Amino acid sequence: MKIDIILGAYDRLRISGITVNPGARENVIALRRLERMAARWESKNVCVGYNFEDQPDLNSDSNVPEEFRDAFESNLAFWLCTEIGRAHV
């Protein structure tokens, strides 16, 4: 599921020493970032079968094969670093 990739990314941030307990707002931001990341990869012909949706849902299957999970989680964690400690209005 997409939320599993997102939680995996946040887990990688914790491993790096950054304490993050994502709430609903952080998960929505992460989902948007995940969707954009997958779209960018696909535009570069890195096609893994990601499940694109008109209305992305955290609980939808991502369709990311297991062999690509590390890449998705690690790259998403990098993208989420810019959100740490940032106030959202």
N, C-alpha and C positions, 0 to 999 in steps of 0.2 A: 504494500500500500504506500501511497505517497507520504503519509505521515511517518512511516517507518524510515524513509530516506531522510526526512526532516529531523526526526529525533536522533538518527544516526549522525547527522551533521552536527547537531548540538552536542552530542556525546563526544565527538572529536574535539570540539572546542573546550570541553571540560578536561579532556585528557591533556590538552595543551596548557592547562592551568587557568583557563578562563572559566569562571563560574557563571553558568547560564541556566536559569530555570524558565524555559519558554512558557509564556501564557498564550491565550487565544490570539491576541494581536500579533505576537511574534511568530506564531505558527502561520497566520495568514500572510504575513510579510515573506516568510520562508517559502510558502507555497508559490507566491508570485515569482520569487527569485528562481525557484526550481523550474517553473514553467518557462521562464525566459531563458534559463540556462539550457534546457533541453531543446528549445527552439533554435538557439544559436548553434548548438552542436549539430542539429539536423541540417541547418542551412550550410554547414561545412561538410556535409555527407558523413557525419558520425551518427548513423541511424541505428538505434538499438531497440526500436519498437515502443518508445515511450508513449503512454496513453494521454494524448492531448484531448482536452475537453473544452467546449464552449464556456462552461461554468465549472472551473476546476474545483474538485472536492478533495479534502484531506484524506478521506476514507476510501477513495477510489484506488483501484489497482494501478500501480505505476507501469506495469509490464516491463520493467527493467530487469533483464536477466541477471542472475546472481553474479556472474563474472564482471559485470559493470557497476555493481553496487558501491564498491570502494571508491571508484572514480566519481560517481554521483555524490556520495556523501562528502568526500574530501573537497571537491570543487565547491559544493554548496556551502560547506563550512567556511571556506575562504571568502565567499561572497557575503556570508552573514557576519563576518568580523566587523564590517563597516556599520552594522546595526547595534553593536554592543555599546551600552551606555548612552545611546541616542534617545532623546525624548521625541515621541511621536504625538503630534497634535491631531 
